Amino acid sequence: MIISGAGLAILIGLGTWQLQRMAWKEDILATIEARIAEEPVTVLPSDFDPEVDKYRPIRLSGDIGENELHVLSSFKDLGPGFRVVSDFTLANGRKVLIDRGFVTQADRPDDRYFGPAEIEGNLHWPQETDSYTPKPDWVDNIWFARDAEQMADYLGTEPAMIVLRRNPQGEAGLLPVPVDTASIPNNHLHYSITWFSLAFIWAAMTVYFLRRSRP
């Protein structure tokens, strides 16, 4: 009985802990969503702090560079393609990365707009690489993940990326993919249901065992 009671208490405790984690994650997601929807600022931060500036809405004027980096991707209903990352130069000479949006494999060779533009998006530092991510294919200009630091080194910009919310005037060949919270997992409800289900099964097996053990 002691072992059965302890096991049941542990399983219920784990389920309750996951419910608490779910509430914590929902608070974080709500904070991020509120940050994304803020009124855009019109000045680039002097010193970037990814912890403070991530998701900050921003609206800037400058020039879109001719160079592009193509990140292997896919989009629902459109199939495989690439996210297009370019350099963006401000009037004061500062340069940052911009994620301009998605283009299909078939439209990849098309010419895209470059030159003076007003952009609007959110500062972002995507964390998409790990030890298994292949190195970029320099010959075919194919990247397998967005890496702000490596891309900045390649294009000669500051290590910060602005993910555009919409196409700037003059650009119609790209599908913007704004930042959102859809890619941030919140599976704690599923985990809690799993633990509570195991607790129910444990309790049922305990009752069954006790009944079978009666003289």
Secondary structure, DSSP 4 states (H G I P E B T S, - for coil): -HHHHHHHHHHHHHHHHHHHHHHHHHHHHHHHHHHHTSPPBSS--SS--HHHHTT-EEEEEEEEEEEEEEEEEEETTTEEEEEEEEEEEETTS-EEEEEEEEEETTTTTS----EEEEEEEEEE------TTPPPPBTTTTEESS--HHHHHHHHT--S-EEEESSPPTT--S-B-----STTS---HHHHHHHHHHHHHHHHHHHHHHHHHT--
